[in-house]
């Protein structure tokens, strides 16, 4: 089993090798490193497998294959790949599956490299890569979830912490790292896991969240639930794509409008603040058994900003809380999502 060869991992250059400059992600051109690549070609001796690719700066001055990322280029430790697959947080594989699949991986790995390996050493090193992978995942989930506010990553943090907890309590790295282990123990307490576990709806949860986009020119949507209304968020502080000719006949679900809002406005800052406010209410309503919440987003025409925001809120609540959502785009639905400009007199 090998990971995919992404274009960022393998570069082909004529006569030059591209290498990273200080790990910053940019590449500098250097004279071809054919001798160094040739030394690495027989990698089966170290357990990494021979890809059968020509060394950098191959004969005849043709294109050279150069590895930017040795793991992604299948030159890294074989334990990392199987650790990444078996300990994927959202997969949540049963422990007995992990053990069985690891044994099958080792069997096939020996077939690929055409030599036997010390399985005890392999497993010992494997545990180290599992821990590295678990911490990498937590870092990614934390950044994408807590800072970028992506709900699907937020909801994956508890399972990633539970994976780490099980690993720390049931495995050994084979080396003494007492201070590091203390830090890990602080990260896997029940209190920490509970802190990152959001309240979620189930089949018995009565709450239905109605989300609507609208035009202020036509008034705020009425709430017919007898609860007296809900949230109304004014999107008009966000730069209006409708001021530009190329966006006048399209709406907040069209990719050009979405790109404009995401790249040239502060829509993410606006929505993250809205999520913070709404999340408090949704969590309380789920706990207290309430059955209705209205959330409205308004802009000038109910076409661009409010449509985008209402869709984003619906996606956020469905992903984070698994709550029932009714989504309405009042102005766009009334027009059949057609935004033709009036004919000039």
C-alpha positions, 0 to 999 in steps of 0.5 A, spaced: 500 500 500 502 506 498 500 513 498 498 517 492 503 521 488 501 528 488 504 533 484 506 537 490 510 531 492 514 529 485 517 534 480 519 533 473 525 538 471 529 538 465 537 538 468 535 541 475 532 538 481 527 542 485 528 542 493 525 545 498 528 552 501 528 551 509 521 547 509 517 554 507 514 550 501 517 554 496 522 551 491 529 553 489 533 550 483 539 547 484 544 542 479 541 535 479 543 531 484 543 524 480 548 521 485 544 522 491 538 520 488 542 514 485 544 512 493 537 512 495 534 508 489 536 501 493 531 503 498 528 496 499 534 495 504 531 500 509 524 497 508 522 503 504 521 499 497 524 501 490 519 505 486 523 503 479 523 510 478 529 513 474 534 517 479 535 525 478 539 527 472 538 520 469 542 519 463 541 522 456 539 529 460 532 527 460 527 530 465 529 528 472 524 525 477 525 529 484 522 528 490 520 534 494 516 530 500 519 524 501 513 521 505 508 523 499 513 521 494 513 514 497 520 514 500 518 515 507 517 510 513 512 505 511 509 505 518 506 512 517 502 510 511 498 504 515 498 509 521 495 514 517 489 509 515 488 505 521 487 511 526 483 516 522 479 519 527 472 519 523 473 512 521 473 510 528 475 503 526 474 497 532 481 496 535 481 488 533 480 491 526 486 495 527 491 489 529 488 485 523 489 490 518 496 491 521 498 484 520 496 484 513 499 490 511 506 487 514 505 481 510 504 484 504 510 489 505 514 483 506 512 481 499 513 488 496 520 488 498 521 481 497 525 480 504 523 478 511 522 484 516 523 484 524 516 484 526 517 486 533 521 492 531 516 494 525 511 494 531 515 498 536 517 503 530 509 503 528 507 506 535 511 512 534 508 514 527 501 512 530 503 518 536 505 522 531 499 522 526 494 522 532 498 529 534 498 531 527 490 530 526 489 534 532 493 540 530 489 540 523 482 539 526 484 544 532 486 549 526 480 548 521 475 547 527 477 552 532 480 557 528 477 557 521 470 554 524 469 548 520 464 544 523 466 538 520 473 538 524 470 541 530 465 535 531 472 530 529 476 533 535 472 528 541 474 522 537 481 524 535 482 525 543 479 519 544 483 515 539 489 519 543 487 517 550 486 509 548 493 509 545 496 512 551 493 508 555 494 501 551 501 502 548 508 504 549 513 507 545 519 503 547 522 509 550 522 513 556 519 520 555 516 522 562 515 529 561 512 528 554 507 523 557 505 528 562 503 533 557 499 527 553 495 525 560 493 533 560 490 532 553 486 526 554 482 527 561 475 526 561 474 534 562 478 536 556 474 531 551 467 533 554 469 540 553 470 539 545 464 534 545 458 538 542 451 537 544 447 534 538 440 532 536 437 525 535 431 523 532 427 525 539 430 532 539 424 536 537 428 542 535 427 545 528 431 551 525 428 555 520 433 559 516 431 564 511 434 569 506 430 576 505 431 583 502 430 588 507 426 592 501 420 587 502 421 586 510 423 581 515 420 574 514 414 573 519 414 568 524 408 563 524 410 559 529 407 563 535 414 564 538 415 571 536 420 571 532 428 569 532 435 572 530 435 577 524 442 578 521 444 584 517 448 582 511 449 589 508 455 591 512 459 586 507 461 589 500 455 587 495 457 583 489 451 586 486 454 593 485 458 589 480 455 588 473 458 581 472 454 579 478 448 582 477 444 576 474 447 571 479 446 569 486 449 567 492 449 560 490 453 561 484 461 560 484 463 567 482 459 570 487 461 565 492 469 566 490 468 574 491 465 574 498 470 569 500 476 572 497 474 580 497 470 581 503 469 579 511 464 574 510 468 569 514 469 574 520 461 576 520 459 569 519 464 566 525 461 571 529 454 569 528 455 562 529 458 564 536 451 567 537 447 562 534 451 556 537 449 558 544 442 558 543 441 552 539 445 548 545 440 551 550 434 549 545 436 542 544 438 541 552 431 544 554 427 541 549 424 547 545 422 546 538 423 552 534 428 557 532 428 562 526 434 565 523 434 570 518 439 573 514 437 580 510 441 584 505 439 589 499 436 584 494 436 578 498 440 575 492 447 575 494 450 576 501 444 573 505 443 567 500 450 565 501 450 566 509 443 562 510 446 556 506 453 557 510 448 557 517 444 551 515 451 547 513 454 549 520 448 547 524 447 540 520 454 538 521 455 541 528 449 539 531 445 534 527 439 538 528 433 539 523 433 545 518 428 548 514 432 553 509 428 558 505 430 563 500 424 568 500 426 572 494 430 567 490 424 562 490 419 567 488 423 569 482 425 562 480 432 563 482 432 568 475 435 575 476 434 578 470 435 585 469 430 590 467 430 592 460 432 599 459 427 604 456 
